[in-house]
Amino acid sequence: MKVPFTWKVTGWFMIGWSQEFAVGEVRPLRYFGEDLVAYRDESGELHLLSAHCRHLGAHIGHGGKVVGDCVECPFHGWRWGPDGTNRYIPYQPDRPNKALRLRVFPVREQYGCVFAWYQPAGSEPQWELPDLFGKFPQFPTDRDAYYRPYPEFSRRAEREPVHPQVVAENGPDSAHFHYVHGATVTPVCLNWEAVDEEWRFLTGWPDARSDDPDKMALYIHSHFSGLGFAVSAFEGSSNHRLIFACTPVEDGYSDMFYSIWWPRRPGDMSDVPPDEVREHVEKRFLQTVWEDLDIWRHQEYIEHPALSKADAKPYMAMRKWATQFYEAPA
């Protein structure tokens, strides 16, 4: 997908789920056009660094190992700390090379999801990662009231030709639900606003059993945190929560992450959803994002779209809001 803006987008981006990163494990990743190495140290802390050893360029993610809070290069055993500094050289143990440093990417884990901060020049986070369950204080809830999202209610799509802004622009688009998802009623965008790094919108699904057009069977409260991901709370006929994230891999491609927190049945204390619940969520909710993806894979980005009167204002407002996350040239 060709777009008139950079793929090096500033913000918090999802890079996986906590259960994928075991203690003592080293994993190669590629995001933001860079080779990365993720490792969970012996105390359980997760770290994300640039992948290539500053000694002779070996990829630490392929064959490296965890030693204490450091990651060791598989080529000559040089060890690198969580702050990116060289901590140890085995054949001169009392003289690490303090001038060398790997780039550190701030990492946060929340409710089983893993996020990394990216800014092209390496600046520290410009805003805090929002609390996924604290985003909607009008709905006080308990995290333990939901089944675990991973692995049963989580999905990943890798190296898709989709830019994060295209995913974000799906938010104010209610008309596509009938054509893409086969919705029998067309949802209504009831409210939207831009607040600093957040784009917030409220969507209502009219109650088909009522003659009152203002009566809604379902409300979807959604907040984008930058262009990296949206968190949504469903209110009404369904009361689940979800996150949908799009993370640039390199120019032209992104990975997508999707997780649902589904309410536990009354009296069910298990973290694992029963089979009938899994089948229901899979059929009704997990497949919808892939229906969107079938469109995005072949879509051309129109820089100056011929918008209808109904969607022009929120579309253009969102595009203007999005410009703040592009700190590198296209």
N, C-alpha and C positions, 0 to 999 in steps of 0.2 A: 504494500500500500504506500503510495507516494503522498506525502503531506507537506505543506508549506512551512512546517516548524520542526524543530529538532526532536530527536528521539531521546536525547539526554535531558530528561525531565526532572526537575527538583521536587523532592518530596519523600514521604514514607511509602515503601513498596513491600508487598508480601513476597517472601522467597520460599515458603514452605510451611510445614506443620511441625511442631515441637517433637513429635514422636519420630520424625524422620532423622533426627540428629541425636544419636545415642552418645552417652558418656564415653570418652576415649576414641570417638570416631572422627575421621577426617574426610571431608567431602569436597570434590571439585564442583564449582558452580560457574555459570556465566550469565552476568546481568550487566546492564548499563554499558555494553560494549567492552567489558573487561573480564578477564579471567580472575576468578575469586576462589578462595579456600575458606570453608567453614569448618570449625571444629568445636566440640564441646569438651572443655578441659576436665581434669579429674575432680574438680569441685562441683561440676555441673553447669558452669557458665558457658554460654555460647558466644563465639567470636567469629567475625568475618573480616578477612584481610585480602589484599591483593595477592595473587596466587604465586607469582614467580619470585623465587629466591634471588636476592640481590647479589649473591655470590657469582653463580654462573647461569642463572636463569631457569633452573629446573622448576617444574610445576609442583608445588608442595601438596596439592590436592590429590596427586596420583602417586600414592605410595608413602606419603608423609605419615607421621605418627604423633600422638599426644604424649608429652612428657611434662607432668605437673600442670602448670597453666600455659605452657608453651606448645608450639607445633614445630616438629623437627623435619627438616628437608630430607628427602630420601636419597639425595645425591651425595652429600658430604657431611650430613649430620648437623648442619647449622640450625640453631634453634631461635625461634622468633616469638616474642611475647605478645600478650593481648594489646599492648600499646604500639605494636609494630616494630619495636626495637630488636636489634640483634642481641640475644642474651648469652649465647654460648657457641664457641667454636671448639670442637673436640680436640684438635691438635694444637690449640693454644688456649686452653681453658681459662686462663687468667686474663685474657685480652680479647673480649668480644669487640666487634667493630661497631662502636657507638655512633658512627657517622651514617650508617645505613639504616633504612627504615622502610617497612612495608606500609602501604596505605591502610588505614583502619576505617571500616564502615560501621557506624553505630548500629547496634542490633537491640531490638526489644521483643520479648515474648509475652503474648497476652491471650489467655483462654485457648491455648493450644495452637495459636497462629504465630508465625515468626515474621518480623518486619525488619527491613534495613533502610537506613536513611541514605539518600543519594543527593549530592549537589555537585555539579561538574567540577568546580574548583576545590572540592574537598572541605567546604565549610561545615561547621557544626550544625545540628538541627535548628531550623528556624521556627519550629513550633513543636510542641509535644505530641506524641502519638495519642490520639483520643482513646478513651476507655470504651471498648466495644459495647459493653453493657451499661455504661454510664451515659451514653449518648442521648438517651431519651428518659430524662428524669420524671416525666409525666407517667411513665410506666415502671414503677418500682418493681424490681424482680430479683430473683435469686438465681445465680448461675447454676446452682445445683438442681433447679427445677427443669432442666433440659437434659436430653440425652447428649452424649458426646458427639461433636461434629465429625471427628476423624476417627476411623476412616470411612464409616458407613455413609455419612452425609457430606462427603467432600469429594471434589473432582478437580483435576488439573488438565489443562490443554497446553501443549508445549509448542513453541516456535510458530505461533499463528501470525499471519500478516495483518495484524491489527494494532493500531496506535491507541494508547490510553485515552486520548481525547475523544476518539470515535466511540469508545465504550461509555464515556461520561455523557456524550450527547444523546445517548439512548434514554437518559433520565427524563427530560422534558417531552419525549416523544410518546404520546399515548395512543396515537392512531394506529401504530404498527401492531398493537396487540391482537386486533382482529385478523390481520392478514398473516402475521408471522406465527402467532401462538394459537390461533383459532378461537380467540375469546368470543363468547356469545354477547357480551356487553363491552362497550368501549369505556375504559377508565378516563377519568377527568383529572387534569392537573389543577388542584385546588389552591395551591400556594407554592411560591418559590422565593428564595432569597439567597444572596451571596453575603457571607459573613467572614471576612478575612480569608483564610485558606479553605473555608468550607462552603460548599454549595448544598443548600438544603431545599428539599421539595416534598410536598405532600400530594399523594395521588389517592383518589377515591374511586371505588368500583360501585356503580349504581346498583341498587337492589332491584333485580328483575321482577321480583314478586310484588313490588310496590308501584303505585301510580304516581308517587311523589318523586320527581326527578332529582330532588336534593337528598333523598334518603340513600345512604351508602351501606352496602353489605360488608365492605372491607376498606380499611385505610392502610396505606403503605407510607410510613415515615422514613425518608431516606436522607442520609448525609454523606456527601463526598468529602474525604479529607485529601485535599489536593486532587491530582488526577490519578493517584495510585489505587484507591479503592473506595467503595461505598458500603456503608453499613445501613441495614434496613430493619425496621421493626414493623411487624404486621399486627393490625388491630381489627378484631371483628370475627369473621367466620374462620379465620386462621390466625394463630397468635405465635408464630415462630419468628426467629431472627436469622438474618443471613449476612454474609460478607461476600462481595464480588470484587476481585482485585485483578488488575492488569499491570504487569511488570515488564518493562522493555528488556529484551535480551541483547539486542544490538539493532542497528539501523534496519528497519523493515520488519522486525519480528518481536513478539511479546509472548510471555507465558501468562496464562490465566488461572486463577484460583477461585474456588467457589465452595463455601461451607454454609451449612444450615444447622442452627440450633433448634431442635424440635422439642416442644413441651413433653415432659414425661406424663405417662398415664397415671391417674390417681392411684396411689398405693404402690407404684412401681419404683423401687429404690435402685434398680440397676442402671449403670451408666451406659449399658449396651442396649440399643433399641431392639424390640422384638421384630420377628420377620415380617409380620403384617404391617407394622409401622414403616419399616424399611421399604416395603413394596409400594406403599401409598405415597411416601415422600419421593421415591424414585420416579414414579409415574407422573405425579402431579406437579412437582416442583424442580427436581434436579435436571430434567431434560430441557427446561425452557431456555437456559442460557446457551445451550448448543443449537437451538433453533435460531437465536440471534447470530451465533457464530457462522452459521451457514450463509447468512447475508453478508456479514463483515468480511469473510474470506475473499469475496469477489467484488467488494464495493470500491468505487472510486470516490475519493474525497473531493467534494465540491466546495471550493473556497468561497464562492459567492452564490449560494443556493437561492432558488426561486421559492421562497417560503410562503406558506399560506398565512392568512391574517391571524389564524388561531395560534400558530406555533412560532411566528417570527420573533416576538418579544423575548420569550424565554430562551430560544436558541441563540440569539445574538448576545443576550446578556451573559449566557454561559460561556460563549466563545471569548467575550471580553474578559470575564473573570479568569479564564484559563491562561491568558497571556502572562500572568505573574509567575508561572512556574517554568517559563522558558528563559533561562539565564545563559544559554549558549546559542550561538547562531545556528540557523537551519542547515 
